[in-house]
Amino acid sequence: MPMTTGVRMTHLDFPTWISYVILIAPTAVILPIAVPRLYAHLRLRAKGVKAAGTCRSSYYAKGSFVLHYSYEDHKDGLHFRRAKSGDFGLTADEGETLPVVFDPAFPRMSRTQTELRRLLPWSPVSTGTWAVAQALCVFLAGARGFG
């Protein structure tokens, strides 16, 4: 009868620095995309001015609702924006008035009030996807071990 030594592999065989790369990869990829959206969202919530926007067109395509709207800023400049999402609950018909919030310092930056009611400017699905990817990377990085 052969004798087993009871050796268990506790670490994967790759350099420790790769563990750190794996660990930060999801955040490093998402951060450059997330920061500008978060900045605009927080700035509009803090310093935004309300305006009446007009729905130019709206349609449902590829699982998302798309809304094109226009609004006038405090200097009577006309701005156009497209809002797209599958989950922020904004719907409107062409010609309908929408509550819009824009930044007086940067009048082209705007969101609908419905978008700004959310805690974060991105969907819970994308936040959840990032969290699952990050958890998987934490597991993989931890499988190698640190130090």
C-alpha positions as CSV (number, residue, x, y, z in Angstrom):
1,M,0.0,0.0,0.0
2,P,1.5,3.3,-1.0
3,M,2.0,5.9,1.6
4,T,0.8,9.4,1.0
5,T,2.7,12.4,2.4
6,G,-0.4,14.6,2.9
7,V,1.2,17.5,1.1
8,R,-1.4,20.2,0.2
9,M,-0.8,23.0,-2.2
10,T,-1.6,26.2,-0.5
11,H,-0.2,28.7,-3.0
12,L,-0.3,28.9,-6.8
13,D,3.0,29.1,-8.5
14,F,3.5,32.7,-9.8
15,P,5.4,35.7,-8.5
16,T,4.0,37.7,-5.7
17,W,3.8,40.9,-7.8
18,I,1.3,39.2,-10.1
19,S,-0.9,38.8,-7.0
20,Y,-1.0,42.6,-6.6
21,V,-1.7,43.1,-10.3
22,I,-4.6,40.7,-10.2
23,L,-5.8,42.3,-7.0
24,I,-6.1,45.8,-8.4
25,A,-6.9,45.0,-12.0
26,P,-10.7,45.5,-11.9
27,T,-10.4,48.8,-10.0
28,A,-7.6,50.1,-12.3
29,V,-9.7,49.4,-15.4
30,I,-13.0,50.9,-14.0
31,L,-11.5,53.9,-12.2
32,P,-10.7,56.1,-15.2
33,I,-14.3,55.6,-16.5
34,A,-15.9,56.0,-13.1
35,V,-14.2,59.1,-11.8
36,P,-15.5,61.6,-14.4
37,R,-19.0,60.3,-14.1
38,L,-18.9,60.4,-10.3
39,Y,-17.4,63.9,-10.4
40,A,-20.2,65.2,-12.6
41,H,-22.9,63.5,-10.6
42,L,-21.6,64.9,-7.2
43,R,-21.0,68.4,-8.7
44,L,-24.5,68.6,-10.1
45,R,-26.0,67.5,-6.9
46,A,-24.1,70.1,-4.9
47,K,-24.0,73.1,-7.3
48,G,-26.6,72.3,-10.0
49,V,-29.3,74.7,-11.1
50,K,-32.8,73.5,-12.1
51,A,-34.1,74.2,-15.6
52,A,-36.9,73.0,-17.8
53,G,-35.8,70.6,-20.5
54,T,-37.6,69.5,-23.5
55,C,-37.7,65.9,-24.7
56,R,-36.6,65.8,-28.3
57,S,-36.9,62.1,-28.9
58,S,-37.1,58.9,-26.9
59,Y,-36.9,55.2,-27.8
60,Y,-36.1,51.8,-26.5
61,A,-33.1,50.0,-28.1
62,K,-30.9,47.1,-27.2
63,G,-32.3,46.8,-23.6
64,S,-31.9,50.5,-22.8
65,F,-34.1,53.5,-22.8
66,V,-32.6,56.4,-24.7
67,L,-33.7,60.0,-24.3
68,H,-32.5,63.1,-26.2
69,Y,-33.4,66.4,-24.5
70,S,-32.5,70.0,-24.7
71,Y,-32.4,72.9,-22.2
72,E,-31.5,76.5,-21.9
73,D,-28.8,77.6,-19.5
74,H,-28.8,80.8,-17.4
75,K,-27.2,82.7,-20.3
76,D,-29.9,81.5,-22.8
77,G,-27.5,79.0,-24.4
78,L,-29.2,76.0,-25.9
79,H,-27.7,72.6,-25.0
80,F,-28.5,69.0,-26.1
81,R,-27.8,65.8,-24.2
82,R,-28.6,62.1,-24.6
83,A,-29.4,60.1,-21.5
84,K,-29.2,56.3,-21.8
85,S,-30.1,53.7,-19.2
86,G,-32.0,50.6,-18.5
87,D,-32.8,51.3,-14.9
88,F,-33.1,54.9,-13.8
89,G,-36.8,55.1,-14.5
90,L,-36.8,58.1,-16.8
91,T,-39.4,58.1,-19.6
92,A,-40.8,60.9,-21.6
93,D,-42.6,61.6,-24.9
94,E,-41.4,63.9,-27.6
95,G,-42.2,67.6,-26.6
96,E,-42.7,66.8,-23.0
97,T,-41.1,69.0,-20.3
98,L,-38.4,67.4,-18.1
99,P,-36.8,68.7,-14.9
100,V,-33.1,69.1,-15.7
101,V,-30.2,70.2,-13.5
102,F,-27.1,71.9,-15.1
103,D,-23.9,73.4,-13.7
104,P,-23.8,77.2,-14.2
105,A,-19.9,77.1,-14.3
106,F,-20.1,74.3,-17.0
107,P,-23.6,74.7,-18.6
108,R,-23.1,71.8,-21.0
109,M,-22.9,69.4,-18.0
110,S,-26.4,68.3,-17.1
111,R,-28.5,65.4,-15.8
112,T,-32.2,64.9,-15.5
113,Q,-33.5,65.1,-11.9
114,T,-34.4,61.4,-12.2
115,E,-30.8,60.5,-12.8
116,L,-29.5,62.7,-9.9
117,R,-31.9,60.9,-7.4
118,R,-29.6,57.9,-7.6
119,L,-26.8,57.5,-5.0
120,L,-24.3,56.6,-7.8
121,P,-24.4,57.6,-11.4
122,W,-24.1,54.1,-12.7
123,S,-26.4,51.1,-12.5
124,P,-26.5,48.6,-9.7
125,V,-25.8,45.9,-12.3
126,S,-22.4,47.4,-13.3
127,T,-21.5,48.0,-9.6
128,G,-22.4,44.4,-8.9
129,T,-20.4,43.1,-11.9
130,W,-17.3,45.1,-10.7
131,A,-17.8,43.7,-7.1
132,V,-17.9,40.1,-8.3
133,A,-14.9,40.6,-10.5
134,Q,-13.0,42.2,-7.6
135,A,-14.0,39.4,-5.3
136,L,-12.7,36.8,-7.8
137,C,-9.4,38.7,-8.1
138,V,-9.0,38.9,-4.3
139,F,-9.5,35.1,-4.2
140,L,-6.9,34.6,-7.0
141,A,-4.4,37.0,-5.5
142,G,-4.9,35.4,-2.1
143,A,-4.4,31.9,-3.6
144,R,-0.8,32.9,-4.3
145,G,-0.3,34.6,-1.0
146,F,1.3,37.8,-0.1
147,G,4.8,38.4,1.3
